Amino acid sequence: MIKVVDLYKSFGSLEVLRGITNEIHKKEVVCVIGPSGSGKSTFLRCLNLLEMPTSGQVYIDGVSFMDKKNDINKLREKVGMVFQQFNLFPHKTVMENITLAPVKVKGVGKDEAREKAIQLLRKVGLPDKDYEYPNKLSGGQKQRVAIARALAMDPEIMLFDEPTSALDPEMVGEVLQVMKQLVEEGMTMVVVTHEMGFAREVGDRILFMDEGIIAEENTPAELFQNPQNPRTQSFLSKVL
Amino acid sequence: MSKLVEVINKLAAGVFIVIMEIVTKLSDEIYFNLIRDDRYLYFVKGLGVSIQLTFYAALIGGAIGILVALARLTNNKVIKVIAEKYIDITRGTPVVVQLLIIYFAIFASTKIPRVVIASIAFGINSGAYVAELIRAGIQAVDKGQMEAARSLGLSYSQAMYHIIMPQAIKNILPGMGNEVISLWKETAIAGFIGLEDLMRGAEIVRARTFSNYTPYLVIALIYFYITALMTMILGKMERRLRKSD
């Protein structure tokens, strides 16, 4: 579904990604873990070209994301993204946040987009918040709206960039709950996370990143119980 | 006792005379500077010219400002450098000099009305300041907003229009108000190219009446009250924008 080949990314002289090759399959849930500064977020952001890789290839459904001939906006429609800082549009209501992209990008009718938004809000457990502005919502509510906003574009894959890291502890659960629901519905997901419990429970595959490469990858059971790479061992011993 | 009354009477008479003098002087000033030969028309017409200049210059400046701000934010090096140079040069030279160069050098042999030329000159000058205001206002919007918009499939210009600009306007508006207010006062140099604006109106009247300060006092009041009016309108607009917070 998404394939990256030999991905490199540098910021000036700082090499953040140093050759990543991997493939995420349909309906797969991949969790990316690793110490901070290991390039997890950069890797995720390269998957929808929010960061332009220095070299390498990103394919979505076999179509190159990097090829200038292909419409990057069209490809991004297939990839939903949820950010650590939510990034809701503060000048728009929850409803407008959700319906903006379907209406403006996909040309969906306003009424249809609204109906869909109401369904999505019900799904994330916020059925009565449609006319609130984001600043009236708690962090957990904001993140759930952000998930609904991404889902409104009917993405084929969802990227989560540390979705619970900016939340107060008591709100982490409600967001993870919504994400678990997505997993059950068979959404393809890549999740950068520090929630090891979540990764272990719902991940089909764990990527452990360190110093810009995927240092180890395995099923959660194997990787958490029986890490092979000494760096994975040392990381897990610190966080578990 | 009668002596005291006498003193008070004399004093009262003195005060009365002084007041009469002032009143006479004042009415003379008003008569000669405003009423005689319909001289008030110089102020009224001048006010019209000044307002016109400010209005058109603000429009031109705003348009230039938006374009130049976007030019400064692009990745195209050539366009970026041109925009930066324009801002440097415009901010680095006096408006009067720019006005005279544009009038005498660039539009020297054209039949374009002076009001238009002056509007263009002031607009070009103001554009540089507006561009910087807009650029700063756009850059103050959280980077995540553009990323979220792009991740949803919006193009750069759609994201700018629907997401970034509406938020940037709140940052830009107060500075923009100041810019229009300084523009309004800067137009007082339009007389340099022979435009009969408010300032020039006062000078013409002074040349007729030899009043040293009355014409200037009159236009100072006019400039002041128009500025106060603009400040009030801007305050209302800002309060309105803040409501959605």
Interface residues (C-beta under 8 A of the other chain):
Chain A: N48 L50 N73 K74 R76 E77 V79 G80 M81 F83 Q85 N87 L88 F89 P90 H91 L100 A101 K104 V105 K106 Y133 N135 A146 R149 A150 M153
Chain B: D142 G144 Q145 E147 A148 A149 R150 S151 L152 G153 L154 S155 Q158 H162 I163 P166 Q167 S244 D245
